[in-house]
Amino acid sequence: MLFTGITLYSHPYGGALLNEDKILESIRQCGVALCIVLGFSILSASIGSSVVRDRVTGAKRLQHISGLGYRTYWFTHFLYDMLFYLVSVCLCVAIITAFQLTAFTFRENLAATALLLALFGYATLPWMYLMSRIFSSSDVAFISYISLNFIFGLCTMLMTTMPRILATISKAQNLQNIYDVLKWVFTIFPQFCLGQGLIELCYNQIKYDLTHNFGIDSYVSPFEMDFLGWIFVELASQGTILLLLRILLHWDLLHCSRGHSTLQGTVKSLKDIDVEKEQMRVLEGRTSGDILVLNSLSKCYGRFFKKTTAVQDISLGIPRGECFGLLGVNGAGKSTTFKVLNGEVPPSSGHAVVRTPTGEEVDLSSAGKAGVLIGYCPQQDALDELLTGWEHLQYYCSLRGIPKQCIPEVAGDLVRRLHLEAHVEKPVSTYSGGTKRKLSTALALVGKPDILLLDEPSSGMDPCSKRYLWQTIMKETREGCAVVLTSHSMEECEALCTRLAIMVNGSFQCLGSPQHIRNSPRAIGPYNQVLFGRIIYISGQKGTNPSNGQLVPGREIAETKHAFMNTGENLRAAGCDITNVVKATVLPAAINDFNTVSEICKQCFKSSFPARWAYQVAALPKGEHTEIEELSVQRPLSSMAIRRHRVVLNLPLS
């Protein structure tokens, strides 16, 4: 008879129990993963917004005009941004290592974490470069990039995590399918790839901790394709494709025109005969002596049925050695014309060409390649406040291709010509507005350009600095440089410009020399006659207002007030002699000189003239003349004259 039995062997469990602290530690490390996503979202947004800053300030455009190619700009910008970004990655990895976060340091996890963070920057920065054009402010771009990173990072992580957890608990296959689909769809966002990769590392560590106590090694290498390998490939592919798109595309992929013109729709206006003659000359090709030619140039903003015409059918030829003034009220189209000339925006129709030294006409965008140098002084100073003036000059001399050994001589000559000696070694952040304008002009003059584009170069300068600037510009024109200038100073235009054009509603209203513009029927509106004298009250006997032609005899002036006359009509067009009208109407015995101004010219230069001029007249001997001298300027007023003439008071004998 056989007996069977059961033999039991007992061996004590030597491993540690998976206690509550271990579970909480794993959960905390998932929270660390979310913090890393947030931190690097802010970091990448900060770095990516610098491109917007370069474009808004005009630094990017100025560098392109000075000889820096588009591809070189984007490639070097990306290398510098990645270098700065990798420094932050190294610091983050060092902190993770110091705190021994197991999910990110165990075995190969540390290398995978470092690679994941680096590839996130590699894919995200080109993505931000492509979107940079839709922003008009670096601050707005920074906030928008952060918001998009949060949305594409955290929101997509939550949308995939919830189905995954529910599928694990309920064993529902449809939830698992939803998770798989969302996971692959969201991989187009680098932010999701970063968050998903970090969470997968945490899941891998939790799984290992659960099974390791039972002698099972469930650790999976993060570099396997079924684990994080596909994320690494996805990030590397996105970065490469987006970077190539950014480097190869001349115009921005998401180019949105952001015109600031106040024009509403296309406004047709009758053309002056001089404007028509210039247009016919350009259309007939009689521009062999011109270095810059604009042929039926137009620019429209807007899309579909709502469009705004900022520049309308401009034709113009500018020869070497000419300084051409582009004038007009705000919203007339001057800034848009300059944007087209410097290549910031493409024209909607027409074209601008330059003539090479060999006589060949090439598109303005290819001027640098054809050997025609263009200098540009933007309205807003495109300067880096962390650099000194000397460093700016050295950098732009290098962009112009000036040999290294010649750079100190060239930069020093510009410093002397614009009197920057006292400031050139200081950071630009310490410069006044006028000094910044002088430095911007100096950068435009680097390399002796053939065409010089100056957008209000003397704004903010003191009178002495203006004179030095004018002398420099006149020297350039004498040496054959063609200058296009915008200004709100009639004095500056008369000192520099050989021809002027007044823009109205995006087209030329009149064209010609400064004197011709002043006398042009197209520029003549209702006269605003301003007499630069004062109502005079004589000490001891405050007489009647001299605007009625009365003056009280005396020698010392006790009080003065302004006197002016507005005729309110175009007397010249009516065949009247404005001189006789004024002498017969206002102060016939006191005013010997005066000036007239048209309404259109007055508006173009209204910001240049004061509302009130303070004058001083000394004690006058009987029957003698004295000239009124200017003492101070208070506030601008549009009804003042466009230029100051000397006014002579001839006090009648007592």
C-alpha positions in Angstrom: 0.0 0.0 0.0 1.5 3.3 -1.1 1.1 6.6 0.6 1.4 9.9 -1.1 2.2 13.2 0.6 2.9 16.8 0.1 6.2 18.2 1.0 6.3 22.0 1.8 9.5 24.0 1.8 9.5 27.5 3.2 12.1 30.1 2.4 11.9 33.6 4.0 11.3 36.6 1.6 14.4 38.7 1.7 13.2 41.7 -0.3 11.7 44.9 0.9 8.0 45.6 0.9 6.7 48.3 -1.5 5.6 50.7 1.1 3.7 54.0 0.9 6.8 56.1 0.8 8.0 54.4 -2.3 4.7 55.0 -4.1 4.6 58.7 -3.0 8.2 59.1 -4.3 7.2 57.8 -7.7 4.2 60.2 -7.8 6.5 63.1 -6.8 8.8 62.3 -9.7 5.9 62.6 -12.1 5.3 66.0 -10.7 8.9 66.8 -11.3 8.4 65.9 -14.9 5.6 68.4 -15.2 7.8 71.1 -13.6 10.5 70.3 -16.2 8.0 70.8 -19.0 6.9 74.1 -17.6 10.4 75.3 -17.0 11.7 74.5 -20.5 8.6 75.9 -22.1 9.4 79.3 -20.5 13.1 78.9 -21.4 12.4 78.2 -25.1 9.9 81.0 -25.3 12.5 83.4 -23.9 15.1 82.4 -26.4 12.7 82.2 -29.4 11.3 85.7 -28.8 14.7 87.3 -29.5 14.0 86.8 -33.2 10.9 88.9 -32.9 12.9 91.6 -31.1 15.4 91.7 -34.0 12.7 92.1 -36.5 10.7 94.7 -34.6 13.7 96.9 -33.8 14.9 96.6 -37.4 18.2 95.0 -36.4 17.6 92.0 -38.6 16.8 94.2 -41.7 19.8 96.4 -41.1 22.1 93.4 -40.9 20.6 92.0 -44.2 21.1 95.3 -45.9 24.7 95.5 -44.6 25.6 92.2 -46.3 24.4 89.4 -43.9 22.6 86.7 -45.9 19.3 85.3 -44.8 20.6 81.7 -44.6 23.7 82.8 -42.6 21.5 84.8 -40.3 19.2 82.0 -39.4 21.9 79.4 -39.2 24.1 81.4 -36.9 21.1 82.5 -34.8 20.1 78.9 -34.4 23.6 77.8 -33.4 23.9 80.6 -30.8 20.4 79.9 -29.4 21.1 76.2 -29.1 24.4 76.9 -27.4 22.6 79.0 -24.8 19.9 76.4 -24.5 22.3 73.6 -23.9 23.9 75.4 -21.1 20.5 75.4 -19.3 20.1 71.7 -20.2 23.5 70.9 -18.5 22.4 72.8 -15.4 19.1 71.0 -15.2 20.8 67.6 -15.6 23.3 68.5 -12.9 20.4 69.4 -10.5 18.6 66.1 -11.3 21.8 64.2 -10.6 22.4 66.1 -7.3 19.0 65.3 -6.0 19.2 61.7 -7.2 15.7 61.6 -8.8 15.6 57.9 -9.6 13.2 58.1 -12.5 15.6 60.3 -14.4 19.0 59.0 -13.2 18.6 55.2 -13.0 20.8 53.3 -15.4 20.3 54.8 -18.9 17.6 57.2 -17.8 20.0 60.2 -17.2 21.4 60.0 -20.7 17.8 59.7 -22.1 16.7 62.7 -20.1 19.6 64.9 -21.3 19.0 63.8 -25.0 15.2 64.4 -24.6 15.7 68.0 -23.3 18.3 68.8 -26.0 16.1 67.5 -28.8 13.2 69.5 -27.4 15.1 72.7 -28.0 16.3 71.5 -31.4 12.7 71.0 -32.5 11.1 73.9 -30.8 13.4 76.9 -31.7 12.9 76.5 -35.5 9.1 76.1 -34.9 9.2 79.5 -33.1 11.3 81.1 -35.8 8.6 80.2 -38.4 5.9 81.7 -36.2 7.9 84.9 -35.4 6.3 87.0 -38.2 2.8 87.0 -36.8 4.0 89.0 -33.7 4.6 92.7 -33.6 6.1 92.8 -30.2 8.7 90.6 -28.5 6.7 90.7 -25.2 3.6 89.5 -26.9 5.6 86.8 -28.6 7.1 85.7 -25.3 3.7 85.3 -23.6 2.2 83.7 -26.7 5.0 81.1 -26.9 4.6 80.2 -23.3 0.8 79.8 -23.7 1.2 77.6 -26.7 3.9 75.5 -25.0 1.5 75.0 -22.1 -1.4 74.1 -24.3 0.6 71.8 -26.6 2.5 70.3 -23.7 0.3 70.0 -20.5 -3.1 69.8 -22.2 -2.1 67.1 -24.6 -0.4 65.1 -21.8 -3.7 65.2 -19.8 -5.7 64.2 -22.8 -3.5 61.1 -23.3 -2.9 60.2 -19.6 -6.6 60.0 -18.6 -7.5 57.4 -21.3 -4.4 55.4 -20.4 -5.2 55.3 -16.7 -8.9 54.4 -17.4 -7.8 51.7 -19.9 -5.5 50.2 -17.3 -8.2 50.1 -14.6 -11.1 49.0 -16.7 -9.3 46.9 -19.2 -11.4 48.6 -21.9 -9.9 48.1 -25.4 -11.6 51.1 -26.9 -9.9 53.4 -24.3 -6.6 51.9 -25.1 -7.2 52.5 -28.8 -8.0 56.1 -28.1 -4.8 56.5 -26.2 -2.8 55.0 -29.0 -4.3 57.3 -31.6 -3.9 60.4 -29.6 -0.3 59.5 -28.8 0.6 59.3 -32.4 -1.4 62.4 -33.4 0.1 64.6 -30.7 3.7 63.8 -31.7 3.6 66.6 -34.2 4.0 68.9 -31.1 7.6 69.0 -29.6 6.0 70.0 -26.3 4.0 66.8 -26.1 7.0 64.7 -27.0 9.0 66.2 -24.1 6.2 65.6 -21.6 5.3 62.2 -22.9 9.0 61.1 -22.8 9.4 62.2 -19.2 6.2 60.5 -18.1 7.2 57.3 -19.8 10.5 57.4 -17.8 8.5 57.7 -14.6 6.2 54.8 -15.6 9.2 52.7 -16.5 10.7 53.3 -13.1 7.4 52.6 -11.2 7.1 49.3 -13.1 10.7 48.4 -12.3 10.2 49.2 -8.6 7.0 47.0 -8.4 8.6 43.9 -10.0 12.2 44.2 -8.8 11.2 43.1 -5.3 10.0 39.8 -6.7 13.3 39.2 -8.5 12.0 40.4 -11.9 14.0 43.0 -13.9 11.3 44.7 -16.0 13.6 47.7 -16.8 13.3 48.7 -20.5 16.1 50.8 -22.1 14.7 54.2 -23.1 16.6 54.1 -26.4 14.6 51.2 -27.7 12.3 52.2 -30.6 9.2 50.8 -28.9 9.9 52.9 -25.9 11.4 56.5 -26.4 13.3 55.8 -29.6 10.3 57.0 -31.7 10.2 60.2 -29.7 13.9 60.9 -30.3 13.4 60.3 -34.0 10.3 62.5 -34.2 12.0 65.4 -32.4 15.2 65.2 -34.6 13.1 65.0 -37.8 10.9 68.0 -36.8 13.9 70.1 -35.9 15.8 69.3 -39.1 12.7 69.9 -41.4 11.7 73.1 -39.7 15.2 74.5 -39.6 15.7 73.8 -43.3 12.4 75.5 -44.1 13.4 78.5 -42.1 16.8 78.8 -43.8 15.6 78.1 -47.3 12.5 80.4 -47.3 13.3 84.0 -48.1 9.9 85.3 -47.0 8.3 84.0 -43.8 6.1 81.0 -44.0 3.4 82.6 -41.9 3.8 86.0 -43.4 1.0 88.3 -42.2 1.2 91.9 -43.5 0.9 94.3 -40.6 0.5 97.7 -42.3 -0.1 100.7 -40.2 -1.4 103.0 -42.9 -4.5 105.0 -42.1 -5.7 104.9 -45.7 -9.0 103.2 -46.2 -9.2 101.6 -49.7 -7.7 102.9 -52.9 -7.9 106.7 -53.2 -7.4 108.0 -56.7 -6.0 111.6 -57.0 -5.2 113.8 -59.9 -1.5 113.9 -60.6 0.6 117.0 -60.9 2.1 117.6 -64.4 5.6 117.2 -62.9 4.6 113.8 -61.4 3.2 112.8 -64.8 6.4 113.8 -66.6 8.5 111.8 -64.2 6.2 108.8 -64.6 6.4 109.0 -68.4 10.2 109.3 -68.3 10.4 106.1 -66.2 7.9 104.2 -68.3 9.7 105.1 -71.5 12.9 103.9 -70.1 14.8 107.2 -70.1 16.5 106.4 -66.9 20.1 105.5 -68.0 21.5 108.1 -65.6 19.5 106.9 -62.6 21.0 104.5 -60.1 17.6 103.8 -58.4 14.4 103.5 -60.4 10.8 102.9 -59.0 8.5 101.7 -61.8 4.7 101.8 -61.0 5.4 100.7 -57.4 2.3 99.8 -55.4 1.7 98.1 -52.0 -1.6 96.9 -50.7 -2.4 95.4 -47.3 -5.2 93.2 -46.3 -6.8 90.0 -47.8 -9.8 89.0 -49.8 -12.3 91.9 -50.2 -10.9 94.3 -47.6 -7.7 95.9 -48.8 -5.9 99.0 -48.0 -3.6 100.8 -50.5 -0.6 102.2 -48.8 1.5 103.0 -51.9 -0.1 103.6 -55.2 1.6 103.6 -58.6 4.8 105.5 -57.8 7.3 106.0 -60.6 10.6 107.8 -59.9 14.2 107.8 -61.0 17.0 109.0 -58.8 20.5 109.7 -60.3 23.8 109.5 -58.5 24.6 112.6 -56.4 21.0 113.6 -55.8 19.3 113.9 -52.4 15.7 113.2 -52.8 13.2 114.1 -50.1 10.1 112.0 -49.4 7.6 114.0 -47.5 4.0 113.7 -46.4 1.7 113.7 -43.4 1.3 110.6 -41.2 -0.4 107.8 -43.1 0.6 109.2 -46.5 2.7 106.1 -47.3 6.2 107.2 -46.6 7.0 104.4 -44.2 5.6 101.8 -46.5 7.7 103.1 -49.4 10.8 102.8 -47.2 9.8 99.3 -46.2 9.6 98.3 -49.9 12.9 100.0 -50.7 14.8 98.3 -47.8 13.3 94.9 -48.7 11.2 94.5 -45.5 8.0 94.0 -47.5 7.6 93.0 -51.1 5.6 95.3 -53.5 2.2 94.2 -54.5 2.9 95.4 -58.1 5.6 97.2 -59.9 9.2 96.9 -59.1 12.3 98.7 -57.9 15.6 98.3 -59.7 19.2 99.6 -59.3 21.8 100.2 -61.9 25.1 98.4 -61.4 28.5 100.0 -62.2 28.4 98.1 -65.5 25.0 99.7 -66.4 22.9 96.6 -65.9 19.6 96.9 -64.2 18.9 94.4 -61.4 16.2 94.0 -58.9 16.6 96.0 -55.7 16.7 92.8 -53.6 19.8 91.6 -55.5 21.6 94.9 -55.2 24.3 93.6 -52.9 25.1 90.6 -55.1 25.4 93.0 -58.1 27.9 95.2 -56.3 25.6 98.1 -55.4 25.8 98.9 -51.7 22.8 100.3 -49.8 23.0 102.1 -46.5 20.0 102.3 -44.3 19.2 104.4 -41.2 15.8 103.3 -39.8 13.4 105.5 -38.0 13.8 103.5 -34.8 17.4 102.9 -33.8 18.3 99.2 -34.5 21.0 99.1 -31.9 22.0 96.5 -29.3 22.0 98.3 -25.9 24.6 95.9 -24.5 27.2 96.7 -27.1 29.3 99.9 -27.4 29.3 102.2 -30.3 32.7 101.0 -31.4 31.6 97.3 -31.3 28.7 98.2 -33.5 30.9 99.9 -36.0 33.4 96.9 -36.0 30.6 94.4 -36.5 29.0 96.3 -39.4 32.4 96.9 -41.0 32.9 93.1 -40.9 29.5 92.6 -42.6 30.4 95.0 -45.3 33.5 92.9 -46.1 36.0 95.5 -45.0 39.4 93.8 -44.3 40.1 93.4 -40.6 43.2 95.6 -40.7 41.3 98.4 -42.2 38.3 98.4 -39.8 39.9 100.6 -37.1 40.6 103.3 -39.7 37.2 103.2 -41.3 35.4 103.1 -38.0 37.5 105.9 -36.6 36.8 108.1 -39.6 33.0 107.7 -39.1 33.4 108.5 -35.4 35.3 111.8 -36.2 32.8 112.8 -38.9 29.8 112.4 -36.7 31.6 113.6 -33.5 31.1 110.4 -31.5 34.5 110.5 -29.8 33.0 111.1 -26.3 30.6 108.2 -26.5 32.0 105.5 -28.8 33.5 103.4 -25.9 30.3 103.5 -23.8 27.4 101.0 -24.0 24.5 102.1 -26.2 22.2 101.9 -23.2 23.8 105.1 -21.9 23.3 107.1 -25.1 20.9 109.9 -25.6 18.4 109.8 -28.4 20.4 112.2 -30.5 23.6 110.2 -30.0 21.8 107.0 -31.0 20.7 108.7 -34.2 24.3 109.7 -35.0 25.5 106.1 -34.4 22.6 104.8 -36.7 23.7 107.2 -39.4 27.3 106.1 -39.0 26.3 102.5 -39.5 24.4 103.4 -42.7 27.6 105.1 -44.0 29.9 102.1 -43.4 31.4 101.0 -46.7 30.6 104.2 -48.7 27.2 103.0 -50.0 25.9 103.9 -53.5 22.4 104.4 -52.2 21.6 105.9 -48.8 18.1 105.5 -47.2 17.7 107.9 -44.3 14.4 107.8 -42.3 14.3 111.0 -40.3 18.1 110.8 -39.4 18.3 114.1 -37.5 15.3 113.5 -35.1 16.3 114.2 -31.5 19.6 115.8 -32.4 20.8 119.2 -31.2 21.4 122.0 -33.8 25.1 121.5 -33.7 24.9 117.7 -34.3 22.4 118.4 -37.1 25.0 120.6 -38.9 27.6 117.9 -38.7 25.1 115.4 -40.0 24.1 117.6 -42.9 27.8 118.2 -43.8 28.3 114.4 -43.9 25.3 113.8 -46.1 26.3 116.6 -48.5 29.8 115.1 -48.7 28.3 111.8 -49.6 26.1 113.3 -52.4 29.1 115.2 -53.8 30.9 111.9 -54.1 28.1 110.4 -56.1 25.9 108.7 -53.5 22.1 108.8 -54.1 20.2 109.7 -50.9 16.5 109.2 -50.2 15.5 111.2 -47.1 12.4 111.6 -45.0 12.1 114.5 -42.6 9.7 116.8 -40.9 12.1 119.7 -41.0 11.8 122.1 -43.9 15.2 123.6 -43.0 16.8 120.2 -43.3 15.1 119.5 -46.7 16.1 122.9 -48.1 19.7 122.3 -46.9 20.0 118.8 -48.3 17.4 117.9 -50.9 17.7 118.8 -54.6 14.2 117.4 -55.2 11.2 116.8 -53.1 8.0 114.8 -53.4 4.9 115.2 -51.3 2.9 112.0 -50.8 -0.9 112.2 -50.4 -3.0 109.0 -50.2 -0.1 106.8 -51.2 0.9 108.7 -54.4 2.9 111.7 -55.3 1.0 115.0 -55.1 3.8 117.1 -56.4 7.4 116.7 -57.4 10.3 119.2 -57.9 12.8 121.4 -56.1 12.0 122.8 -52.7 11.2 126.2 -54.2 9.1 124.6 -56.9 7.2 122.7 -54.3 6.4 125.8 -52.4 5.1 127.6 -55.5 3.5 124.6 -57.1 -0.3 124.9 -57.7 -0.7 121.4 -56.3 1.0 122.4 -53.1 -0.9 125.7 -52.7 -4.0 125.6 -50.5 -5.5 128.3 -48.4 -2.7 130.6 -47.2 -1.8 130.7 -43.6 0.1 133.9 -43.2 2.2 134.1 -40.1 4.1 137.2 -39.2 7.0 136.4 -36.9 6.6 139.6 -34.9 4.8 140.6 -31.8 2.1 142.9 -30.7 4.0 145.7 -29.0 2.9 147.7 -26.0 5.1 150.7 -25.1 6.1 151.4 -21.5 4.1 154.1 -19.9 1.4 154.1 -22.6 -0.2 150.7 -23.3 -1.7 151.5 -26.7 -4.2 149.7 -28.8 -3.6 146.3 -30.5 -1.2 147.1 -33.4 -3.0 144.5 -35.6 -5.2 147.4 -36.5 -2.2 149.4 -37.8 -1.8 151.6 -34.8 1.4 152.0 -32.8 2.0 154.2 -29.8 5.2 156.2 -29.9 7.9 155.2 -27.4 11.2 153.6 -26.9 11.0 150.8 -24.4 8.9 147.6 -24.7 6.9 146.7 -21.6 4.9 143.8 -22.9 4.6 141.7 -26.0 2.2 139.3 -27.5 2.0 137.4 -30.8 0.6 138.8 -34.0 -0.4 136.8 -37.0 -2.8 136.9 -39.9 -4.6 134.1 -41.7 -5.9 135.1 -45.2 -8.1 132.1 -45.4 -8.1 131.9 -49.1 -5.7 131.3 -52.0 -5.0 134.9 -53.0 -2.3 134.0 -55.5 -4.7 131.7 -57.4 -7.2 134.5 -57.5 -4.6 136.8 -59.1 -4.0 139.0 -56.1 -0.6 140.1 -54.9 -0.2 138.7 -51.4 2.5 141.3 -50.6 0.1 144.2 -51.2 -2.7 142.5 -49.3 -0.6 142.0 -46.2 0.9 145.5 -46.3 -2.5 147.0 -46.7 -4.1 145.0 -43.9 -1.7 144.3 -41.1 0.9 146.6 -39.6 1.7 148.5 -42.8 4.3 150.7 -41.0 5.8 148.0 -38.8 6.4 144.8 -40.9 8.9 144.9 -43.7 9.3 141.1 -44.3 7.0 138.1 -44.1 6.4 134.7 -45.6 3.5 132.7 -46.9 2.9 129.0 -46.6 0.5 126.6 -48.3 -1.8 124.3 -46.4 -0.3 121.0 -47.7 3.3 122.1 -46.9 2.2 123.3 -43.5 0.8 119.9 -42.6 4.0 118.1 -43.8 6.1 120.2 -41.5 3.7 121.0 -38.7 5.8 119.2 -36.1 8.8 121.4 -36.9 7.3 124.8 -36.0 6.4 126.2 -32.7 3.1 127.6 -31.5 4.8 130.5 -29.9 8.2 132.2 -30.5 9.6 134.3 -27.7 11.4 137.3 -29.0 13.3 140.2 -27.5 13.5 143.7 -28.8 15.9 146.1 -27.3 15.2 149.8 -26.6 14.9 151.4 -30.0 16.3 154.7 -31.1 13.8 156.7 -33.2 13.5 155.8 -36.8 15.9 152.8 -36.7 15.4 149.2 -37.6 16.1 146.1 -35.4 16.0 142.4 -36.1 13.9 140.1 -33.9 16.0 137.3 -32.5 14.6 133.9 -31.5 14.9 133.1 -27.8 12.7 130.0 -27.1 10.2 127.5 -28.5 7.3 126.3 -26.5 4.8 123.9 -28.1 4.0 122.8 -31.7 1.1 124.2 -33.6 0.0 123.3 -37.1 -1.0 126.8 -38.1 2.5 128.2 -38.1 4.6 128.9 -41.2 6.9 126.3 -42.7 10.1 128.4 -42.3 11.3 131.3 -40.3 12.1 134.6 -42.0 13.7 137.6 -40.4 11.1 140.2 -39.5 12.1 143.8 -39.2 10.2 146.2 -37.0 10.2 149.8 -38.2 8.8 151.8 -35.4 7.3 155.1 -36.5 8.8 158.3 -35.2 7.2 159.8 -32.2 
